[in-house]
Amino acid sequence: MNAKLSKLQRLLVEQELDALLVTEKVTKRYLQTLDGSGCRVFLTATKGYLIVDGRYYEQALALEHDLEIVLWNPQIEGVSYLQWISNFMAIHDLHRIGIEPTLSIDDYQTLQTFAEVVILPDALIKLRMLKDAVEIDKLKRAIALTDDIYAQVLTEIKVGMTDFEIAARLQYHAIAQGATGMAFDTIIGLGERSAYPHARPVGKRVEPNQIILIDFGIILDGFQSDMTRVCSIGEPAAEIKSLFTTVLAANNAAIAAVKVGVKACEVDTVARQVITDAGYGVYFTHGLGHGIGMDDATELPKLNQENTLPLQAGMVFSCEPGIYIPNVGGIRLEDDIWLSAQGPIVLDQTPKDFQILQGDGQHET
């Protein structure tokens, strides 16, 4: 059985569970098994099973090497896969089963009819928090490709191009160069819309001397990247350049504060203090960062004012301070940071300077 499955089985014992049911797609990918909707992982302390319906059976036979495959077709059996789990637990005298909080309410209620159900809010997510050498290498390759894609798209941005077109070019280059998708819906903030931290494309067009904020990530071999940079075609307003200088200082100060044993909230405070001292504290409206790995939405650790978790070697997280002023614009600079045993390593290689584009394939800082 692979090391990641063994991790879950140790967790099962630590939580005093008899069994564990895994249904979340990202957890199944972490376990290197099929992640389709008709695939569920069921673990005991000594055994592991992949329960699949007919859509995934042949694929499971070809690809699965660690788990015993169980074929359960609801259309034939007349009941859901939970009946197999009920039978198994009854035969083996098992009573306590752990689940992820994303399990459907229907399945949760069915489990309660034959077992004591224990919801594990973030225990499985925490297993992904410390990356091994193989995972770090995959993240490095995803982030390196992100650097390349951004550099290509910078040469293609022109006055009159829409935010949809910029997002489409990012996705085209990502897929053309081997990515399997985007890590999240690409954020393109043009002009005043850059003051929206999560500005999605709306059809707005690029104008001269207007800030262009681009926040995107890709998925490569199951691992994700996440980077934010800003640029403009022609010189932006002086106020925008002033905001940029402050955010860059906050980004660099936070990275310098990253050390093994330092609390996540303390790193957030360092960046926040730089922005507050410059008079923009009220305009920094989110936490400093989040985990980088297999899932943009859930990855740990979170770097914010509430998280007192000490940072550990092997963590990878974003550092993305920002200032967002309504009707003016916003600046965010985001790097992916690997905390190695020797200290923080910035995995992005894209320059953080404000890129002044010429709109003809050339740019300067």
C-alpha positions in Angstrom: 0.0 0.0 0.0 1.3 3.5 -0.9 2.6 5.8 1.8 -0.3 8.2 1.5 -2.8 5.4 2.2 -0.7 4.4 5.2 -1.0 8.0 6.5 -4.8 7.8 6.4 -4.8 4.4 8.1 -2.6 5.9 10.9 -5.0 8.7 11.2 -7.8 6.2 11.5 -6.1 4.6 14.5 -5.3 8.0 16.1 -8.9 9.1 15.8 -10.1 5.8 17.3 -12.1 5.0 14.2 -13.0 1.5 12.9 -13.2 2.7 9.3 -12.8 5.8 7.0 -14.9 6.7 4.0 -13.3 9.0 1.4 -15.5 10.7 -1.2 -13.8 14.1 -1.8 -12.2 14.3 -5.3 -9.0 16.0 -4.2 -8.5 13.4 -1.4 -8.8 10.6 -3.9 -6.3 12.3 -6.1 -4.0 12.6 -3.1 -4.3 8.9 -2.6 -3.4 8.3 -6.3 -6.6 6.5 -7.1 -9.6 7.2 -9.4 -11.4 10.4 -8.5 -14.7 10.0 -10.4 -18.0 10.5 -8.8 -18.7 6.8 -8.8 -15.5 6.0 -6.9 -15.3 5.8 -3.1 -12.4 4.7 -0.9 -13.2 2.7 2.2 -10.4 2.0 4.7 -10.0 0.0 7.8 -6.8 -0.2 9.9 -5.5 -3.1 7.8 -7.4 -3.1 4.5 -8.3 -0.7 1.7 -11.1 -0.9 -0.9 -12.1 1.1 -3.9 -15.8 0.9 -4.4 -16.8 1.7 -8.0 -19.9 1.5 -10.2 -19.9 0.0 -13.7 -18.6 3.3 -15.3 -15.3 3.0 -13.6 -14.7 -0.8 -13.2 -12.5 -1.5 -16.3 -10.5 1.7 -15.6 -10.0 0.6 -12.0 -8.8 -2.9 -13.1 -6.3 -1.2 -15.4 -5.0 1.5 -13.0 -5.5 0.6 -9.4 -2.7 -1.2 -7.6 -3.1 -0.5 -3.9 -6.8 -1.0 -3.2 -9.0 -4.0 -3.5 -11.7 -3.2 -6.1 -15.3 -3.7 -5.2 -17.9 -3.4 -8.0 -21.2 -2.1 -6.8 -23.8 -1.1 -9.4 -26.7 0.7 -7.8 -28.9 0.0 -10.8 -28.4 -3.8 -10.3 -28.2 -3.9 -6.5 -31.1 -1.6 -6.0 -29.4 0.3 -3.2 -26.4 2.6 -2.9 -22.8 1.6 -2.2 -23.5 2.3 1.5 -25.2 -1.1 1.7 -21.9 -2.8 0.9 -20.3 -0.7 3.7 -23.1 -1.6 6.1 -22.7 -5.3 5.3 -18.9 -5.1 5.7 -19.1 -3.3 9.0 -21.6 -5.7 10.4 -19.6 -8.8 9.4 -16.4 -7.4 10.9 -18.0 -5.8 14.0 -17.0 -2.3 13.1 -18.9 0.7 14.5 -17.2 4.1 14.2 -16.6 5.5 10.7 -14.9 8.8 9.8 -16.1 11.0 6.9 -15.2 14.2 5.2 -17.5 17.2 5.8 -18.4 17.3 2.1 -20.3 14.0 2.2 -23.9 14.4 1.0 -26.5 14.8 3.7 -28.4 11.8 2.3 -25.3 9.6 2.6 -24.5 11.0 6.1 -28.1 10.2 7.3 -27.9 6.7 5.8 -24.5 6.0 7.5 -26.1 7.0 10.8 -28.6 4.2 10.6 -25.8 1.6 11.1 -22.7 3.3 12.4 -21.4 6.1 14.7 -20.4 8.8 12.2 -17.5 11.1 13.0 -17.0 14.2 10.8 -13.3 15.0 10.3 -13.4 18.8 9.4 -9.8 19.2 8.3 -7.9 16.1 9.4 -7.5 14.8 5.9 -6.6 18.2 4.5 -3.8 18.5 7.1 -2.2 15.4 5.7 -1.5 17.3 2.5 0.0 20.3 4.4 3.7 19.1 4.5 5.0 18.3 1.0 7.6 15.6 0.3 10.4 15.9 -2.3 8.3 14.5 -5.1 5.4 16.9 -4.4 7.8 19.9 -4.2 9.2 18.9 -7.6 5.7 18.8 -9.1 4.9 22.2 -7.7 8.2 23.6 -9.0 7.3 22.4 -12.5 3.8 23.8 -12.3 5.0 27.2 -11.2 7.8 27.3 -13.8 5.2 26.7 -16.5 3.1 29.5 -15.0 6.1 31.8 -15.3 6.4 30.9 -19.0 2.7 31.3 -19.7 2.7 34.8 -18.2 5.7 35.9 -20.1 4.1 34.8 -23.4 0.8 36.5 -22.7 2.5 39.8 -21.8 3.8 39.9 -25.4 0.2 39.5 -26.7 -1.7 42.1 -24.6 -2.9 45.1 -26.7 -5.0 48.1 -26.2 -8.6 47.2 -27.0 -8.2 43.5 -26.0 -10.9 42.4 -23.5 -10.3 40.8 -20.1 -12.0 37.7 -21.6 -9.3 37.5 -24.3 -6.5 37.8 -21.8 -8.0 35.0 -19.7 -8.5 32.9 -22.8 -4.8 33.3 -23.9 -3.6 32.3 -20.5 -5.7 29.1 -20.7 -4.7 28.4 -24.3 -1.0 28.6 -23.5 -1.5 26.5 -20.4 -3.2 23.6 -22.2 -1.0 23.9 -25.2 2.1 23.4 -23.0 0.8 20.4 -21.0 -1.4 21.7 -18.2 -4.7 19.9 -17.6 -6.6 22.9 -16.6 -6.7 26.2 -14.6 -6.4 26.0 -10.9 -9.3 28.5 -10.5 -11.3 31.0 -12.5 -8.7 33.5 -13.8 -8.9 36.9 -12.2 -8.3 39.9 -14.6 -8.8 43.3 -13.0 -8.6 46.2 -15.6 -8.5 49.8 -14.3 -10.8 50.5 -11.5 -12.0 46.9 -11.5 -8.6 45.9 -10.1 -10.0 47.2 -6.8 -12.1 44.0 -6.7 -9.8 41.3 -5.2 -11.6 38.6 -7.2 -12.5 40.5 -10.4 -13.6 38.0 -13.1 -13.7 39.0 -16.8 -16.7 41.0 -17.8 -15.8 42.1 -21.3 -14.0 45.3 -20.3 -11.3 46.4 -22.7 -7.7 47.3 -22.1 -7.0 51.1 -22.2 -3.7 53.0 -22.3 -2.1 53.8 -18.9 -4.6 51.5 -17.2 -3.6 49.0 -14.5 -3.9 45.3 -15.6 -4.0 42.9 -12.6 -3.6 39.2 -13.6 -4.1 36.4 -11.0 -4.1 32.9 -12.4 -2.9 29.4 -11.7 -2.6 26.1 -13.6 -2.9 22.4 -12.9 0.1 20.2 -13.9 0.3 16.6 -12.9 -2.3 17.2 -10.2 -0.5 20.2 -8.6 -1.5 23.8 -8.8 0.2 27.2 -9.1 -1.1 30.6 -8.1 0.5 33.9 -9.1 -0.5 37.6 -9.3 1.3 40.4 -11.1 0.4 43.8 -12.4 1.3 45.7 -15.6 0.0 48.4 -17.8 0.3 49.7 -21.4 2.0 53.0 -20.9 2.7 54.7 -17.6 0.0 54.3 -14.9 -1.2 57.1 -12.6 1.2 58.2 -9.9 -1.2 56.9 -7.2 -1.1 53.4 -8.7 2.7 53.4 -8.7 2.6 54.5 -5.0 0.3 51.7 -4.1 2.5 49.3 -6.0 5.6 50.4 -4.0 3.8 49.8 -0.7 2.5 46.3 -1.7 6.0 45.3 -3.0 7.5 46.3 0.3 4.9 44.3 2.2 5.4 41.3 0.0 9.2 41.3 0.5 9.0 42.0 4.3 6.6 39.1 4.8 8.8 36.7 2.8 11.8 37.8 4.9 9.8 37.0 8.1 9.0 33.4 7.1 10.9 31.0 9.3 10.3 27.6 10.8 8.5 28.1 14.1 7.1 31.6 13.3 3.3 31.6 13.6 1.3 32.1 10.5 -0.5 35.1 12.0 2.9 36.8 12.7 3.9 36.7 9.0 0.5 38.2 8.2 1.1 41.0 10.8 4.5 41.9 9.2 2.9 42.6 5.8 -0.2 44.2 7.3 2.0 46.6 9.3 3.9 47.8 6.2 0.6 48.6 4.5 -0.9 50.2 7.7 2.2 52.4 8.2 1.7 53.7 4.6 -1.8 54.7 5.5 -3.6 51.9 3.6 -4.4 49.4 6.3 -8.2 49.6 5.9 -7.7 48.7 2.2 -6.0 45.3 2.9 -9.1 43.3 3.2 -8.0 39.6 3.2 -5.5 37.3 4.8 -1.9 37.2 3.5 -1.9 33.8 2.0 -3.2 30.2 1.7 -1.7 26.8 1.1 -0.5 25.8 -2.3 -0.8 22.2 -3.4 -3.6 20.1 -5.0 -6.6 22.3 -4.3 -6.9 26.0 -4.3 -10.0 26.1 -2.1 -8.9 24.0 0.9 -5.1 23.8 1.0 -3.4 24.6 4.3 -1.9 26.6 6.0 -3.8 29.8 6.0 -1.8 32.9 6.7 -4.1 35.3 8.4 -4.6 37.1 11.7 -6.5 34.2 13.3 -4.1 31.3 12.6 -1.5 30.7 15.4 -0.1 27.6 13.7 3.7 27.6 13.8 5.1 27.3 10.2 7.0 24.0 9.4 9.5 23.0 6.8 7.7 21.4 3.9 4.8 23.9 3.8 4.1 25.7 0.6 1.9 28.8 0.7 1.1 32.0 -1.1 2.2 35.5 0.0 -0.2 38.0 -1.5 -0.6 41.3 0.2 -2.9 43.8 -1.5 -4.4 47.3 -1.4 -7.8 47.9 -3.0 -9.2 51.4 -3.2 -12.7 51.8 -4.7 -12.9 53.9 -7.8 -9.1 54.0 -8.0 -7.7 50.5 -8.4 -6.0 47.8 -6.6 -2.5 46.2 -6.4 -1.8 42.6 -5.4 1.5 40.8 -5.7 1.5 37.0 -5.1 4.3 34.5 -4.9 4.3 30.8 -4.0 6.7 30.2 -1.1 8.3 26.9 -0.1 9.5 26.9 3.5 12.5 24.6 3.2 14.7 23.5 6.1 17.1 26.3 5.1 14.4 29.0 5.0 11.8 30.4 2.5 12.3 29.9 -1.2 10.3 31.9 -3.7 9.3 29.4 -6.4 8.1 32.0 -8.9 10.7 33.5 -11.2 8.5 36.2 -12.8 9.9 39.6 -11.9 7.7 41.5 -9.4 8.5 45.0 -10.9 5.6 46.9 -12.4 5.7 45.9 -16.1 5.2 48.7 -18.5 4.0 47.2 -21.8 4.4 48.8 -25.1 1.4 47.1 -26.6 3.6 45.8 -29.5 5.1 42.8 -27.9 7.8 44.8 -26.0 7.8 45.7 -22.3 10.0 47.4 -19.7 10.0 47.8 -16.0 
